[in-house]
Protein backbone atom coordinates (compact mmCIF):
# COMPACT_ATOMS: atom_id res chain seq x y z
CA UNK A 1 0.00 0.00 0.00
CA UNK A 2 1.35 3.39 -1.04
CA UNK A 3 0.51 6.87 0.12
CA UNK A 4 -1.96 7.30 -2.77
CA UNK A 5 -3.88 4.09 -2.00
CA UNK A 6 -6.93 5.51 -0.30
CA UNK A 7 -10.48 6.30 -1.36
CA UNK A 8 -11.08 9.83 -2.58
CA UNK A 9 -14.30 10.17 -4.53
CA UNK A 10 -13.91 12.00 -7.85
CA UNK A 11 -10.21 11.26 -8.37
CA UNK A 12 -8.08 8.21 -9.19
CA UNK A 13 -4.51 6.97 -8.93
CA UNK A 14 -2.02 8.17 -11.56
CA UNK A 15 1.75 8.13 -12.06
CA UNK A 16 4.08 11.07 -12.55
CA UNK A 17 5.54 10.97 -16.07
CA UNK A 18 9.06 11.76 -14.78
CA UNK A 19 9.64 10.01 -11.45
CA UNK A 20 6.98 7.31 -11.83
CA UNK A 21 5.61 7.64 -8.29
CA UNK A 22 1.92 7.10 -7.65
CA UNK A 23 -0.25 10.11 -6.78
CA UNK A 24 -3.91 11.02 -6.87
CA UNK A 25 -4.84 12.59 -10.21
CA UNK A 26 -5.92 15.79 -8.48
CA UNK A 27 -2.35 16.25 -7.14
CA UNK A 28 -0.71 16.12 -10.59
CA UNK A 29 -0.30 19.16 -12.81
CA UNK A 30 -0.37 19.13 -16.59
CA UNK A 31 3.02 20.00 -18.06
CA UNK A 32 3.31 22.21 -21.16
CA UNK A 33 4.28 19.10 -23.18
CA UNK A 34 0.95 17.48 -22.31
CA UNK A 35 2.24 15.07 -19.63
CA UNK A 36 1.07 15.03 -16.01
CA UNK A 37 3.73 15.55 -13.36
CA UNK A 38 3.97 15.84 -9.61
CA UNK A 39 4.80 19.15 -7.91
CA UNK A 40 8.47 18.17 -7.45
CA UNK A 41 9.00 17.23 -11.13
CA UNK A 42 6.93 20.01 -12.70
CA UNK A 43 8.93 22.75 -14.45
CA UNK A 44 7.73 25.92 -16.16
CA UNK A 45 8.18 26.44 -19.86
CA UNK A 46 11.31 28.27 -20.95
CA UNK A 47 10.47 31.94 -21.59
CA UNK A 48 12.71 31.94 -24.68
CA UNK A 49 10.11 29.70 -26.38
CA UNK A 50 7.83 32.73 -26.63
CA UNK A 51 10.34 35.19 -28.14
CA UNK A 52 9.34 36.49 -31.55
CA UNK A 53 11.81 38.24 -33.80
CA UNK A 54 11.13 41.53 -35.50
CA UNK A 55 10.42 40.85 -39.20
CA UNK A 56 13.37 41.78 -41.38
CA UNK A 57 11.84 43.23 -44.54
CA UNK A 58 14.59 43.45 -47.16
CA UNK A 59 12.52 44.50 -50.15
CA UNK A 60 12.80 48.13 -51.21
CA UNK A 61 9.66 50.25 -50.98
CA UNK A 62 9.55 50.68 -54.77
CA UNK A 63 11.49 49.64 -57.89
CA UNK A 64 11.54 50.51 -61.57
CA UNK A 65 12.91 48.72 -64.62
CA UNK A 66 16.36 49.78 -65.83
CA UNK A 67 16.44 52.52 -68.41
CA UNK A 68 19.43 51.07 -70.31
CA UNK A 69 18.83 48.12 -72.63
CA UNK A 70 21.81 45.95 -73.50
CA UNK A 71 22.04 44.55 -77.02
CA UNK A 72 24.17 41.53 -77.77
CA UNK A 73 26.62 41.99 -80.64
CA UNK A 74 27.91 38.93 -82.45
CA UNK A 75 31.50 39.12 -83.74
CA UNK A 76 32.91 36.58 -86.22
CA UNK A 77 34.76 34.61 -83.54
CA UNK A 78 31.53 34.39 -81.49
CA UNK A 79 29.67 32.81 -84.43
CA UNK A 80 32.09 29.92 -84.99
CA UNK A 81 31.10 26.32 -84.37
CA UNK A 82 34.17 25.69 -82.17
CA UNK A 83 33.15 24.60 -78.65
CA UNK A 84 34.24 27.07 -75.99
CA UNK A 85 34.65 29.92 -78.48
CA UNK A 86 31.00 30.41 -79.43
CA UNK A 87 28.39 32.51 -77.65
CA UNK A 88 24.83 31.19 -77.34
CA UNK A 89 22.48 32.91 -79.76
CA UNK A 90 25.31 33.83 -82.15
CA UNK A 91 26.45 30.39 -83.32
CA UNK A 92 26.05 29.44 -86.95
CA UNK A 93 26.30 25.65 -87.36
CA UNK A 94 29.29 24.64 -89.46
CA UNK A 95 30.73 28.18 -89.58
CA UNK A 96 34.48 28.55 -89.08
CA UNK A 97 36.03 32.01 -89.05
CA UNK A 98 38.92 32.03 -91.57
CA UNK A 99 40.93 34.39 -89.34
CA UNK A 100 40.65 32.16 -86.25
CA UNK A 101 43.44 29.65 -85.65
CA UNK A 102 42.51 26.27 -84.17
CA UNK A 103 44.90 24.89 -81.60
N, CA, C and O atoms as a GROMACS GRO file, in nm:
protein
  412
    1UNK      N    1   0.084  -0.119   0.000
    1UNK     CA    2   0.000   0.000   0.000
    1UNK      C    3   0.088   0.124   0.000
    1UNK      O    4   0.178   0.138   0.083
    2UNK      N    5   0.061   0.215  -0.096
    2UNK     CA    6   0.135   0.339  -0.104
    2UNK      C    7   0.056   0.453  -0.043
    2UNK      O    8  -0.055   0.436   0.006
    3UNK      N    9   0.118   0.571  -0.049
    3UNK     CA   10   0.052   0.687   0.012
    3UNK      C   11  -0.070   0.733  -0.069
    3UNK      O   12  -0.154   0.806  -0.016
    4UNK      N   13  -0.082   0.692  -0.195
    4UNK     CA   14  -0.196   0.730  -0.277
    4UNK      C   15  -0.305   0.625  -0.278
    4UNK      O   16  -0.405   0.641  -0.349
    5UNK      N   17  -0.289   0.518  -0.201
    5UNK     CA   18  -0.388   0.409  -0.200
    5UNK      C   19  -0.493   0.433  -0.092
    5UNK      O   20  -0.492   0.368   0.013
    6UNK      N   21  -0.580   0.526  -0.119
    6UNK     CA   22  -0.693   0.551  -0.030
    6UNK      C   23  -0.809   0.597  -0.116
    6UNK      O   24  -0.791   0.634  -0.232
    7UNK      N   25  -0.928   0.594  -0.060
    7UNK     CA   26  -1.047   0.630  -0.136
    7UNK      C   27  -1.069   0.780  -0.130
    7UNK      O   28  -1.079   0.839  -0.022
    8UNK      N   29  -1.076   0.841  -0.246
    8UNK     CA   30  -1.108   0.983  -0.258
    8UNK      C   31  -1.203   0.993  -0.377
    8UNK      O   32  -1.162   0.981  -0.492
    9UNK      N   33  -1.329   1.016  -0.347
    9UNK     CA   34  -1.430   1.017  -0.453
    9UNK      C   35  -1.404   1.130  -0.552
    9UNK      O   36  -1.377   1.243  -0.511
   10UNK      N   37  -1.410   1.101  -0.679
   10UNK     CA   38  -1.391   1.200  -0.785
   10UNK      C   39  -1.249   1.206  -0.838
   10UNK      O   40  -1.222   1.284  -0.929
   11UNK      N   41  -1.158   1.128  -0.786
   11UNK     CA   42  -1.021   1.126  -0.837
   11UNK      C   43  -0.974   0.981  -0.844
   11UNK      O   44  -1.046   0.891  -0.799
   12UNK      N   45  -0.859   0.956  -0.898
   12UNK     CA   46  -0.808   0.821  -0.919
   12UNK      C   47  -0.657   0.824  -0.904
   12UNK      O   48  -0.597   0.931  -0.892
   13UNK      N   49  -0.596   0.707  -0.904
   13UNK     CA   50  -0.451   0.697  -0.893
   13UNK      C   51  -0.388   0.719  -1.031
   13UNK      O   52  -0.440   0.674  -1.133
   14UNK      N   53  -0.275   0.791  -1.032
   14UNK     CA   54  -0.202   0.817  -1.156
   14UNK      C   55  -0.054   0.826  -1.123
   14UNK      O   56  -0.016   0.851  -1.009
   15UNK      N   57   0.030   0.807  -1.226
   15UNK     CA   58   0.175   0.813  -1.206
   15UNK      C   59   0.231   0.941  -1.265
   15UNK      O   60   0.181   0.992  -1.365
   16UNK      N   61   0.334   0.992  -1.201
   16UNK     CA   62   0.408   1.107  -1.254
   16UNK      C   63   0.486   1.060  -1.377
   16UNK      O   64   0.544   0.952  -1.374
   17UNK      N   65   0.487   1.139  -1.483
   17UNK     CA   66   0.554   1.097  -1.607
   17UNK      C   67   0.706   1.103  -1.596
   17UNK      O   68   0.774   1.050  -1.684
   18UNK      N   69   0.761   1.167  -1.493
   18UNK     CA   70   0.906   1.176  -1.478
   18UNK      C   71   0.958   1.077  -1.375
   18UNK      O   72   1.041   0.991  -1.408
   19UNK      N   73   0.910   1.087  -1.251
   19UNK     CA   74   0.964   1.002  -1.144
   19UNK      C   75   0.892   0.868  -1.134
   19UNK      O   76   0.948   0.773  -1.078
   20UNK      N   77   0.770   0.856  -1.184
   20UNK     CA   78   0.698   0.731  -1.183
   20UNK      C   79   0.629   0.698  -1.053
   20UNK      O   80   0.574   0.589  -1.039
   21UNK      N   81   0.629   0.789  -0.956
   21UNK     CA   82   0.561   0.764  -0.829
   21UNK      C   83   0.411   0.778  -0.846
   21UNK      O   84   0.362   0.849  -0.934
   22UNK      N   85   0.338   0.710  -0.759
   22UNK     CA   86   0.192   0.710  -0.765
   22UNK      C   87   0.137   0.826  -0.683
   22UNK      O   88   0.178   0.850  -0.570
   23UNK      N   89   0.043   0.899  -0.743
   23UNK     CA   90  -0.025   1.011  -0.678
   23UNK      C   91  -0.173   1.004  -0.712
   23UNK      O   92  -0.213   0.927  -0.799
   24UNK      N   93  -0.252   1.084  -0.646
   24UNK     CA   94  -0.391   1.102  -0.687
   24UNK      C   95  -0.390   1.197  -0.807
   24UNK      O   96  -0.306   1.287  -0.814
   25UNK      N   97  -0.481   1.178  -0.899
   25UNK     CA   98  -0.484   1.259  -1.021
   25UNK      C   99  -0.502   1.406  -0.991
   25UNK      O  100  -0.454   1.491  -1.066
   26UNK      N  101  -0.570   1.439  -0.882
   26UNK     CA  102  -0.592   1.579  -0.848
   26UNK      C  103  -0.464   1.646  -0.798
   26UNK      O  104  -0.458   1.769  -0.792
   27UNK      N  105  -0.362   1.569  -0.761
   27UNK     CA  106  -0.235   1.624  -0.714
   27UNK      C  107  -0.138   1.652  -0.828
   27UNK      O  108  -0.041   1.726  -0.810
   28UNK      N  109  -0.161   1.594  -0.945
   28UNK     CA  110  -0.071   1.612  -1.059
   28UNK      C  111  -0.109   1.737  -1.137
   28UNK      O  112  -0.225   1.777  -1.142
   29UNK      N  113  -0.008   1.798  -1.198
   29UNK     CA  114  -0.030   1.916  -1.281
   29UNK      C  115   0.008   1.883  -1.425
   29UNK      O  116   0.103   1.808  -1.449
   30UNK      N  117  -0.065   1.939  -1.517
   30UNK     CA  118  -0.036   1.913  -1.659
   30UNK      C  119   0.082   1.999  -1.702
   30UNK      O  120   0.081   2.121  -1.687
   31UNK      N  121   0.182   1.933  -1.757
   31UNK     CA  122   0.302   2.000  -1.806
   31UNK      C  123   0.274   2.059  -1.943
   31UNK      O  124   0.178   2.018  -2.009
   32UNK      N  125   0.354   2.155  -1.987
   32UNK     CA  126   0.331   2.221  -2.116
   32UNK      C  127   0.351   2.126  -2.234
   32UNK      O  128   0.309   2.158  -2.345
   33UNK      N  129   0.413   2.010  -2.213
   33UNK     CA  130   0.428   1.910  -2.318
   33UNK      C  131   0.311   1.812  -2.320
   33UNK      O  132   0.310   1.719  -2.401
   34UNK      N  133   0.213   1.832  -2.231
   34UNK     CA  134   0.094   1.748  -2.231
   34UNK      C  135   0.100   1.633  -2.132
   34UNK      O  136   0.002   1.558  -2.120
   35UNK      N  137   0.210   1.615  -2.060
   35UNK     CA  138   0.224   1.507  -1.963
   35UNK      C  139   0.180   1.559  -1.826
   35UNK      O  140   0.179   1.680  -1.801
   36UNK      N  141   0.145   1.466  -1.737
   36UNK     CA  142   0.106   1.503  -1.601
   36UNK      C  143   0.222   1.471  -1.507
   36UNK      O  144   0.277   1.361  -1.510
   37UNK      N  145   0.257   1.569  -1.424
   37UNK     CA  146   0.373   1.555  -1.336
   37UNK      C  147   0.339   1.599  -1.195
   37UNK      O  148   0.246   1.677  -1.172
   38UNK      N  149   0.416   1.546  -1.101
   38UNK     CA  150   0.397   1.584  -0.961
   38UNK      C  151   0.456   1.724  -0.940
   38UNK      O  152   0.522   1.779  -1.028
   39UNK      N  153   0.434   1.779  -0.822
   39UNK     CA  154   0.480   1.914  -0.791
   39UNK      C  155   0.632   1.922  -0.794
   39UNK      O  156   0.688   2.023  -0.836
   40UNK      N  157   0.700   1.817  -0.749
   40UNK     CA  158   0.847   1.817  -0.745
   40UNK      C  159   0.909   1.810  -0.885
   40UNK      O  160   1.016   1.866  -0.907
   41UNK      N  161   0.845   1.742  -0.978
   41UNK     CA  162   0.900   1.723  -1.113
   41UNK      C  163   0.850   1.827  -1.213
   41UNK      O  164   0.903   1.836  -1.324
   42UNK      N  165   0.750   1.905  -1.176
   42UNK     CA  166   0.693   2.001  -1.270
   42UNK      C  167   0.790   2.117  -1.291
   42UNK      O  168   0.851   2.164  -1.195
   43UNK      N  169   0.805   2.162  -1.414
   43UNK     CA  170   0.893   2.275  -1.445
   43UNK      C  171   0.820   2.368  -1.541
   43UNK      O  172   0.747   2.323  -1.628
   44UNK      N  173   0.840   2.498  -1.526
   44UNK     CA  174   0.773   2.592  -1.616
   44UNK      C  175   0.838   2.590  -1.754
   44UNK      O  176   0.951   2.543  -1.771
   45UNK      N  177   0.766   2.638  -1.850
   45UNK     CA  178   0.818   2.644  -1.986
   45UNK      C  179   0.922   2.756  -1.997
   45UNK      O  180   0.909   2.861  -1.935
   46UNK      N  181   1.023   2.730  -2.076
   46UNK     CA  182   1.131   2.827  -2.095
   46UNK      C  183   1.076   2.953  -2.161
   46UNK      O  184   1.012   2.944  -2.266
   47UNK      N  185   1.099   3.070  -2.101
   47UNK     CA  186   1.047   3.194  -2.159
   47UNK      C  187   1.100   3.224  -2.300
   47UNK      O  188   1.034   3.295  -2.376
   48UNK      N  189   1.216   3.170  -2.335
   48UNK     CA  190   1.272   3.194  -2.468
   48UNK      C  191   1.188   3.127  -2.577
   48UNK      O  192   1.203   3.160  -2.695
   49UNK      N  193   1.099   3.033  -2.540
   49UNK     CA  194   1.011   2.970  -2.638
   49UNK      C  195   0.909   3.068  -2.694
   49UNK      O  196   0.852   3.045  -2.801
   50UNK      N  197   0.885   3.178  -2.623
   50UNK     CA  198   0.782   3.273  -2.663
   50UNK      C  199   0.840   3.397  -2.732
   50UNK      O  200   0.764   3.487  -2.768
   51UNK      N  201   0.971   3.403  -2.751
   51UNK     CA  202   1.034   3.519  -2.814
   51UNK      C  203   1.003   3.519  -2.963
   51UNK      O  204   1.015   3.417  -3.031
   52UNK      N  205   0.962   3.633  -3.012
   52UNK     CA  206   0.934   3.649  -3.155
   52UNK      C  207   1.026   3.758  -3.210
   52UNK      O  208   1.038   3.866  -3.152
   53UNK      N  209   1.089   3.729  -3.319
   53UNK     CA  210   1.181   3.824  -3.380
   53UNK      C  211   1.105   3.932  -3.456
   53UNK      O  212   0.991   3.912  -3.499
   54UNK      N  213   1.170   4.045  -3.470
   54UNK     CA  214   1.113   4.153  -3.550
   54UNK      C  215   1.131   4.115  -3.696
   54UNK      O  216   1.241   4.076  -3.735
   55UNK      N  217   1.027   4.123  -3.780
   55UNK     CA  218   1.042   4.085  -3.920
   55UNK      C  219   1.145   4.173  -3.990
   55UNK      O  220   1.146   4.295  -3.976
   56UNK      N  221   1.232   4.108  -4.066
   56UNK     CA  222   1.337   4.178  -4.138
   56UNK      C  223   1.295   4.190  -4.285
   56UNK      O  224   1.320   4.100  -4.365
   57UNK      N  225   1.232   4.300  -4.318
   57UNK     CA  226   1.184   4.323  -4.454
   57UNK      C  227   1.301   4.380  -4.536
   57UNK      O  228   1.350   4.489  -4.507
   58UNK      N  229   1.344   4.305  -4.636
   58UNK     CA  230   1.459   4.345  -4.716
   58UNK      C  231   1.420   4.396  -4.855
   58UNK      O  232   1.508   4.430  -4.934
   59UNK      N  233   1.294   4.400  -4.884
   59UNK     CA  234   1.252   4.450  -5.015
   59UNK      C  235   1.245   4.602  -5.012
   59UNK      O  236   1.200   4.660  -4.913
   60UNK      N  237   1.289   4.667  -5.117
   60UNK     CA  238   1.280   4.813  -5.121
   60UNK      C  239   1.134   4.857  -5.134
   60UNK      O  240   1.051   4.782  -5.183
   61UNK      N  241   1.104   4.980  -5.091
   61UNK     CA  242   0.966   5.025  -5.098
   61UNK      C  243   0.912   5.036  -5.240
   61UNK      O  244   0.792   5.019  -5.262
   62UNK      N  245   0.999   5.063  -5.338
   62UNK     CA  246   0.955   5.068  -5.477
   62UNK      C  247   1.075   5.040  -5.567
   62UNK      O  248   1.190   5.061  -5.528
   63UNK      N  249   1.046   4.992  -5.689
   63UNK     CA  250   1.149   4.964  -5.790
   63UNK      C  251   1.099   5.008  -5.926
   63UNK      O  252   0.979   5.031  -5.945
   64UNK      N  253   1.191   5.020  -6.018
   64UNK     CA  254   1.154   5.051  -6.157
   64UNK      C  255   1.247   4.975  -6.249
   64UNK      O  256   1.360   4.944  -6.210
   65UNK      N  257   1.204   4.946  -6.370
   65UNK     CA  258   1.291   4.872  -6.462
   65UNK      C  259   1.408   4.961  -6.505
   65UNK      O  260   1.397   5.083  -6.506
   66UNK      N  261   1.520   4.898  -6.541
   66UNK     CA  262   1.636   4.978  -6.583
   66UNK      C  263   1.607   5.054  -6.712
   66UNK      O  264   1.532   5.008  -6.799
   67UNK      N  265   1.668   5.170  -6.723
   67UNK     CA  266   1.644   5.252  -6.841
   67UNK      C  267   1.739   5.217  -6.956
   67UNK      O  268   1.715   5.257  -7.070
   68UNK      N  269   1.846   5.144  -6.928
   68UNK     CA  270   1.943   5.107  -7.031
   68UNK      C  271   1.913   4.965  -7.077
   68UNK      O  272   1.898   4.875  -6.994
   69UNK      N  273   1.905   4.944  -7.207
   69UNK     CA  274   1.882   4.812  -7.263
   69UNK      C  275   2.011   4.766  -7.329
   69UNK      O  276   2.068   4.837  -7.412
   70UNK      N  277   2.058   4.648  -7.293
   70UNK     CA  278   2.181   4.595  -7.350
   70UNK      C  279   2.147   4.510  -7.472
   70UNK      O  280   2.054   4.430  -7.469
   71UNK      N  281   2.223   4.529  -7.578
   71UNK     CA  282   2.204   4.455  -7.702
   71UNK      C  283   2.328   4.370  -7.724
   71UNK      O  284   2.441   4.418  -7.715
   72UNK      N  285   2.306   4.243  -7.754
   72UNK     CA  286   2.417   4.153  -7.777
   72UNK      C  287   2.468   4.170  -7.920
   72UNK      O  288   2.390   4.172  -8.015
   73UNK      N  289   2.599   4.184  -7.932
   73UNK     CA  290   2.662   4.199  -8.064
   73UNK      C  291   2.742   4.073  -8.092
   73UNK      O  292   2.822   4.030  -8.009
   74UNK      N  293   2.722   4.015  -8.208
   74UNK     CA  294   2.791   3.893  -8.246
   74UNK      C  295   2.908   3.925  -8.338
   74UNK      O  296   2.888   3.975  -8.449
   75UNK      N  297   3.029   3.896  -8.293
   75UNK     CA  298   3.150   3.912  -8.374
   75UNK      C  299   3.179   3.781  -8.446
   75UNK      O  300   3.123   3.678  -8.408
   76UNK      N  301   3.264   3.781  -8.547
   76UNK     CA  302   3.291   3.658  -8.622
   76UNK      C  303   3.341   3.542  -8.535
   76UNK      O  304   3.301   3.427  -8.557
   77UNK      N  305   3.426   3.569  -8.439
   77UNK     CA  306   3.476   3.461  -8.354
   77UNK      C  307   3.364   3.403  -8.267
   77UNK      O  308   3.368   3.286  -8.231
   78UNK      N  309   3.264   3.485  -8.232
   78UNK     CA  310   3.153   3.439  -8.150
   78UNK      C  311   3.057   3.350  -8.228
   78UNK      O  312   2.980   3.274  -8.167
   79UNK      N  313   3.059   3.356  -8.360
   79UNK     CA  314   2.967   3.281  -8.444
   79UNK      C  315   3.022   3.145  -8.484
   79UNK      O  316   2.950   3.066  -8.545
   80UNK      N  317   3.147   3.116  -8.452
   80UNK     CA  318   3.209   2.992  -8.499
   80UNK      C  319   3.148   2.871  -8.428
   80UNK      O  320   3.089   2.884  -8.321
   81UNK      N  321   3.164   2.756  -8.490
   81UNK     CA  322   3.110   2.632  -8.437
   81UNK      C  323   3.210   2.561  -8.347
   81UNK      O  324   3.192   2.443  -8.317
   82UNK      N  325   3.315   2.629  -8.303
   82UNK     CA  326   3.417   2.569  -8.217
   82UNK      C  327   3.367   2.574  -8.072
   82UNK      O  328   3.335   2.682  -8.022
   83UNK      N  329   3.361   2.460  -8.003
   83UNK     CA  330   3.315   2.460  -7.865
   83UNK      C  331   3.406   2.544  -7.776
   83UNK      O  332   3.529   2.538  -7.788
   84UNK      N  333   3.349   2.622  -7.689
   84UNK     CA  334   3.424   2.707  -7.599
   84UNK      C  335   3.452   2.844  -7.656
   84UNK      O  336   3.487   2.936  -7.581
   85UNK      N  337   3.439   2.862  -7.785
   85UNK     CA  338   3.465   2.992  -7.848
   85UNK      C  339   3.335   3.060  -7.888
   85UNK      O  340   3.334   3.181  -7.912
   86UNK      N  341   3.226   2.986  -7.896
   86UNK     CA  342   3.100   3.041  -7.943
   86UNK      C  343   3.020   3.100  -7.828
   86UNK      O  344   3.040   3.065  -7.712
   87UNK      N  345   2.930   3.191  -7.861
   87UNK     CA  346   2.839   3.251  -7.765
   87UNK      C  347   2.698   3.207  -7.802
   87UNK      O  348   2.659   3.212  -7.919
   88UNK      N  349   2.620   3.162  -7.704
   88UNK     CA  350   2.483   3.119  -7.734
   88UNK      C  351   2.402   3.230  -7.800
   88UNK      O  352   2.408   3.346  -7.758
   89UNK      N  353   2.328   3.195  -7.902
   89UNK     CA  354   2.248   3.291  -7.976
   89UNK      C  355   2.320   3.348  -8.098
   89UNK      O  356   2.257   3.406  -8.186
   90UNK      N  357   2.453   3.331  -8.102
   90UNK     CA  358   2.531   3.383  -8.215
   90UNK      C  359   2.584   3.272  -8.305
   90UNK      O  360   2.628   3.300  -8.417
   91UNK      N  361   2.581   3.150  -8.261
   91UNK     CA  362   2.645   3.039  -8.332
   91UNK      C  363   2.574   3.011  -8.463
   91UNK      O  364   2.451   3.007  -8.470
   92UNK      N  365   2.654   2.990  -8.566
   92UNK     CA  366   2.605   2.944  -8.694
   92UNK      C  367   2.662   2.805  -8.714
   92UNK      O  368   2.784   2.790  -8.722
   93UNK      N  369   2.579   2.703  -8.722
   93UNK     CA  370   2.630   2.565  -8.736
   93UNK      C  371   2.719   2.551  -8.858
   93UNK      O  372   2.684   2.593  -8.968
   94UNK      N  373   2.836   2.490  -8.837
   94UNK     CA  374   2.929   2.464  -8.946
   94UNK      C  375   3.014   2.584  -8.985
   94UNK      O  376   3.098   2.571  -9.075
   95UNK      N  377   2.997   2.699  -8.922
   95UNK     CA  378   3.073   2.818  -8.958
   95UNK      C  379   3.208   2.818  -8.888
   95UNK      O  380   3.214   2.798  -8.767
   96UNK      N  381   3.314   2.839  -8.963
   96UNK     CA  382   3.448   2.855  -8.908
   96UNK      C  383   3.504   2.986  -8.960
   96UNK      O  384   3.507   3.011  -9.081
   97UNK      N  385   3.547   3.071  -8.868
   97UNK     CA  386   3.603   3.201  -8.905
   97UNK      C  387   3.741   3.177  -8.970
   97UNK      O  388   3.826   3.113  -8.909
   98UNK      N  389   3.763   3.228  -9.090
   98UNK     CA  390   3.892   3.203  -9.157
   98UNK      C  391   4.009   3.269  -9.085
   98UNK      O  392   4.123   3.228  -9.104
   99UNK      N  393   3.984   3.371  -9.004
   99UNK     CA  394   4.093   3.440  -8.934
   99UNK      C  395   4.126   3.374  -8.798
   99UNK      O  396   4.225   3.411  -8.734
  100UNK      N  397   4.045   3.278  -8.754
  100UNK     CA  398   4.065   3.216  -8.625
  100UNK      C  399   4.152   3.093  -8.642
  100UNK      O  400   4.127   3.010  -8.729
  101UNK      N  401   4.255   3.081  -8.559
  101UNK     CA  402   4.344   2.965  -8.565
  101UNK      C  403   4.294   2.862  -8.465
  101UNK      O  404   4.256   2.897  -8.353
  102UNK      N  405   4.294   2.736  -8.503
  102UNK     CA  406   4.251   2.627  -8.417
  102UNK      C  407   4.375   2.562  -8.359
  102UNK      O  408   4.466   2.521  -8.431
  103UNK      N  409   4.376   2.552  -8.226
  103UNK     CA  410   4.490   2.489  -8.160
  103UNK      C  411   4.467   2.344  -8.135
  103UNK      O  412   4.554   2.276  -8.081
   0.00000   0.00000   0.00000
